[in-house]
Amino acid sequence: MTSKNSNPTQPTVALLLPNFTPGGAEHQALLLARGLAGHGWRPVILVVERNGPLEEVAAGMNLPVHDLKGELWHSKRTPQFWQNLFGCIRRISRACRHERACILQSFLFWQNQLAVPAGRVTPGIRAVVTGRRNTGDYKDRRRHYQPIENMANLFTSAIVCNSVTVKTDVMKRERFAGGKIHLIPNAVDRDRIDKLAGENLRQRHPELAEASMIVGTVGNMKRQKRHDRFLEALALARRDDPGLCGVIVGRDLGEEKSVREVAAHLGLEKHVVYTGGLENPIPTMKGFDIFVLSSDHEGMPNVVLEAMAAGIPVISTAVGGVDEIIRDRTMGRIVDMNSGEIGREILLLAGDANARRLLATRARERVARDFSPEALALRHARLYEKLTGLRGMTRMQ
């Protein structure tokens, strides 16, 4: 347990994360933590498993970090899992008491289920805030998930959704959520992205040395991301422009073997690079000429915001909150879940440097205006004030 930068005059928000592995929720939580101090709220981090490279980011921000030592990887059929689960809830409560937290906030499904009981048994916690970062399609395959979530909603103070699409999905699927839903879009730190140098992918990877255009995607290899659709679109575009090559950034979550088999079937083995998971994918992404998101479902994909902030023209399937980020044809291209349509847009953008430049410029302006870390922190600070009746101390002075 680490506690530092304590300021008892500021109300404290405890942010509950699964780990420090780079992911959308983890990045958003750290962006939020960085901005809250400017609004007089003191953030602390509770992490179920203290591992992953983002721990260095938290350390650099001088944030108090509490390792909950969750060890929730045991089978749910074993007594060890349930012993660890209740132990984790107790440690969340203990950390909140230690830090004198008045708000406990979580971002993902299982951490939500830990936060609600912990927050409700902890003296001093005035509000428990849970998050929805994606549509609930994943719950269709796990029928017990929705009743669990419905029960938690009874004791939840607020539910933060990151897009209108996610909010609509919550209203459709969940019970006891009415009146508790708040829309707070994701943010991206454009200044940080601007400071990172782009990687020379053609120089680093022999497969890309002669590429006329590098078309890339970023996303862990799982079915939702539909890397097979990305490869099919690339293969179709290469029929008219054989110089097009692809890059896939993401760690294997069970799909890499099948993705490589699709690439082999399409004759792309020598024209696609797989980087695996990267601690920071931004420099690699900045080496793309075109970014593609080919997913079946998303909430508000951080990676699209990051590509826009990096000045890379975006082609995305019409999923989640993408149409809330991109104004089609002026800031990017939004397409149906169809490899043929994605392939056609790749080919059109590859042949039109002026279109790529205009899309990139408008997208960067959009991110800076509407999806800044400052906006993320301000919206949360206002929510906290509404839930607790407290105001950030620096704003009172």
Residue pairs with C-beta under 8 A, 6 or more apart in sequence:
1 66
1 67
1 95
1 98
2 64
2 65
2 66
3 44
3 64
3 66
3 98
3 99
4 62
4 63
4 64
5 42
5 62
5 63
5 64
6 42
6 64
6 99
7 42
8 100
9 393
10 37
10 40
10 41
10 42
10 392
10 393
10 394
11 40
11 41
11 42
11 102
11 103
11 384
11 388
11 390
11 392
11 393
12 41
12 42
12 43
12 44
12 99
12 100
12 101
12 102
12 103
13 36
13 41
13 42
13 43
13 44
13 101
13 102
13 103
13 104
13 105
13 384
14 43
14 44
14 45
14 46
14 92
14 95
14 96
14 99
14 101
14 103
14 104
14 105
15 29
15 32
15 33
15 43
15 44
15 45
15 46
15 105
15 106
15 107
16 46
16 47
16 48
16 92
16 104
16 105
16 106
16 107
16 111
16 114
16 115
17 25
17 26
17 29
17 45
17 46
17 47
17 48
17 107
17 111
18 25
18 26
18 47
18 48
18 49
18 108
18 110
18 111
19 26
19 47
19 48
19 49
19 50
19 51
19 52
20 26
20 47
20 50
20 51
20 52
20 53
20 54
20 55
20 57
20 58
21 51
21 52
21 53
21 54
22 52
22 53
22 54
22 277
22 278
22 279
22 280
22 281
24 133
24 186
24 299
24 301
24 302
24 303
25 107
25 108
25 131
25 133
26 52
26 54
27 54
27 302
28 107
28 133
28 162
28 186
28 187
28 302
28 376
29 45
29 107
30 54
30 57
30 58
30 61
31 187
31 188
31 189
31 373
31 376
32 43
32 187
32 373
32 376
32 377
32 380
33 43
33 45
33 58
33 61
33 63
34 61
34 373
34 377
35 373
35 374
35 376
35 377
35 378
36 42
36 43
36 377
36 380
36 381
36 392
37 43
37 394
38 374
38 377
38 394
39 377
39 378
39 381
39 392
39 394
39 395
40 381
40 391
40 392
40 393
40 394
40 395
40 396
41 381
41 384
41 392
43 63
44 63
44 64
44 65
44 66
44 95
44 99
44 101
45 58
45 63
45 64
45 65
45 66
46 66
46 68
46 92
46 95
46 96
47 65
47 66
47 67
47 68
48 68
48 70
48 72
48 88
48 111
48 114
49 68
49 69
49 70
49 71
49 72
50 65
50 67
50 68
50 69
53 279
55 65
58 65
59 65
64 99
66 91
66 95
66 98
66 99
68 88
68 91
68 92
68 95
69 88
69 91
70 84
70 88
71 84
72 81
72 84
72 85
72 88
72 110
74 80
74 81
74 84
75 81
76 82
85 114
88 114
89 114
89 117
89 118
90 118
92 104
92 114
92 115
92 118
92 119
92 122
93 118
93 121
93 122
95 101
96 104
96 118
96 119
96 122
96 124
96 125
97 122
97 123
97 124
100 124
101 122
101 124
101 125
102 124
102 125
102 126
102 127
102 388
102 390
103 125
103 126
103 127
103 128
103 129
103 384
103 387
103 388
104 115
104 118
104 119
104 122
104 125
104 127
104 128
104 129
105 115
105 128
105 129
105 130
105 131
105 160
106 112
106 114
106 115
106 129
106 130
106 131
107 130
107 131
107 133
108 131
108 133
109 145
109 149
112 130
112 131
112 149
112 152
112 156
113 148
113 149
113 152
115 128
115 130
116 128
116 130
116 152
116 155
116 156
117 155
119 125
119 127
119 128
119 155
120 128
120 155
126 157
126 387
126 388
126 389
126 390
127 157
127 158
127 384
127 387
127 388
128 155
128 156
128 157
128 158
129 156
129 157
129 158
129 159
129 160
129 383
129 387
130 152
130 156
130 158
130 159
130 160
131 159
131 160
131 161
131 162
132 159
132 160
132 161
132 162
132 166
132 167
132 169
132 170
132 299
133 162
133 166
133 299
133 300
134 166
134 297
134 298
134 299
134 320
135 165
135 166
135 169
135 297
135 298
135 299
135 320
136 146
136 169
136 170
136 173
136 174
137 224
137 296
137 297
138 145
138 224
139 145
139 146
139 149
139 173
146 173
146 174
149 174
150 174
150 175
150 176
153 159
153 174
153 175
153 176
153 177
153 180
154 176
156 180
157 180
157 387
158 180
158 181
158 182
158 383
158 387
159 170
159 177
159 180
159 181
159 182
160 182
160 183
160 184
160 380
160 383
161 167
161 170
161 181
161 182
161 183
161 184
161 299
162 183
162 184
162 185
162 186
162 299
162 300
162 321
163 183
163 185
163 299
163 300
163 320
163 321
163 324
164 183
164 321
164 324
165 299
165 300
165 320
165 321
165 324
166 299
166 300
166 320
166 321
167 181
167 183
170 177
170 181
171 177
171 178
171 181
182 383
184 376
184 379
184 380
184 383
185 300
185 321
185 324
185 370
185 371
185 375
185 376
186 300
186 302
186 305
186 371
186 376
187 305
187 371
187 372
187 373
187 375
187 376
188 302
188 305
188 306
188 308
188 309
188 367
188 371
188 372
188 373
189 309
189 373
190 309
190 364
190 367
190 368
190 372
193 282
193 286
193 306
193 309
193 310
194 309
196 280
196 282
196 283
196 286
197 283
197 286
198 283
198 286
198 287
198 310
199 283
199 284
199 286
199 287
200 287
201 208
201 214
201 247
201 273
201 284
201 287
201 288
202 208
202 209
202 210
202 211
202 214
202 287
203 209
205 247
205 273
207 245
207 270
207 271
207 272
207 273
208 214
208 245
208 247
208 273
210 243
211 243
211 244
211 245
212 241
212 243
212 244
212 350
213 241
213 243
213 244
213 245
213 289
213 290
213 350
214 245
214 246
214 247
214 287
214 288
214 289
214 290
215 234
215 237
215 244
215 245
215 246
215 247
215 288
215 289
215 290
215 291
215 292
215 346
215 350
216 246
216 247
216 248
216 249
216 284
216 285
216 287
216 288
216 290
216 291
216 292
217 225
217 227
217 230
217 246
217 247
217 248
217 249
217 250
217 291
217 292
217 293
217 294
218 249
218 250
218 281
218 284
218 285
218 291
218 303
218 306
218 307
219 225
219 227
219 249
219 250
219 293
219 295
219 303
220 250
220 251
220 252
220 253
220 277
221 227
221 248
221 250
221 251
221 252
221 253
221 254
221 255
221 256
221 259
222 253
222 254
222 255
223 254
223 255
223 296
224 295
224 296
224 297
224 298
225 250
225 255
225 294
225 295
225 296
226 294
226 295
226 296
226 317
226 337
227 248
227 250
227 255
227 259
227 262
227 294
228 258
228 259
228 262
229 294
229 317
229 337
229 339
229 342
230 246
230 248
230 292
230 294
230 342
231 246
231 259
231 262
231 263
231 266
231 268
231 272
232 262
232 266
232 339
232 343
233 292
233 294
233 339
233 340
233 342
233 343
233 346
234 244
234 246
234 266
234 268
234 271
234 272
234 343
234 346
235 266
235 267
235 268
235 343
236 339
236 340
236 343
236 344
237 244
237 343
237 344
237 346
237 347
237 350
238 244
238 268
238 271
240 347
241 347
241 350
241 351
244 271
244 346
244 350
245 271
245 272
245 273
246 268
246 271
246 272
246 273
247 272
247 273
247 275
247 284
247 287
247 288
248 259
248 272
248 273
248 274
248 275
249 275
249 276
249 277
249 278
249 281
249 284
249 285
250 275
250 276
250 277
251 276
251 277
252 276
252 277
256 274
260 274
263 269
263 272
275 281
275 284
278 284
282 306
282 310
285 291
285 306
285 307
285 310
285 312
286 310
286 311
286 312
288 307
288 312
289 312
289 313
289 350
289 356
290 312
290 313
290 314
290 315
290 346
290 349
290 350
290 356
291 303
291 304
291 307
291 312
291 313
291 314
291 315
292 314
292 315
292 316
292 342
292 346
293 301
293 303
293 304
293 314
293 315
293 316
293 317
293 319
293 322
294 317
294 337
294 339
294 342
295 301
295 317
295 319
295 320
296 317
296 319
296 337
297 319
297 320
298 319
298 320
298 321
298 322
299 320
299 321
300 320
300 321
300 322
300 324
300 325
301 316
301 319
301 320
301 321
301 322
304 314
304 316
304 322
304 325
304 326
304 332
305 325
305 367
305 371
307 314
307 363
308 314
308 325
308 326
308 331
308 332
308 360
308 363
308 364
308 366
308 367
309 363
309 364
309 367
309 368
311 360
311 361
311 363
311 364
312 360
313 332
313 333
313 349
313 355
313 356
313 359
313 360
313 363
314 326
314 331
314 332
314 333
314 359
314 363
315 332
315 333
315 335
315 342
315 345
315 346
315 349
316 322
316 326
316 332
316 333
316 334
316 335
317 334
317 335
317 336
317 337
317 342
318 334
318 335
318 336
318 337
319 337
322 334
323 334
325 331
325 366
325 371
326 332
326 334
326 363
326 366
327 362
327 366
328 334
330 358
330 359
330 362
331 359
331 362
331 363
331 366
332 359
332 363
333 345
333 349
333 359
335 341
335 342
335 345
348 355
349 355
349 356
349 359
381 392
381 395
384 390
384 392
385 391
385 392
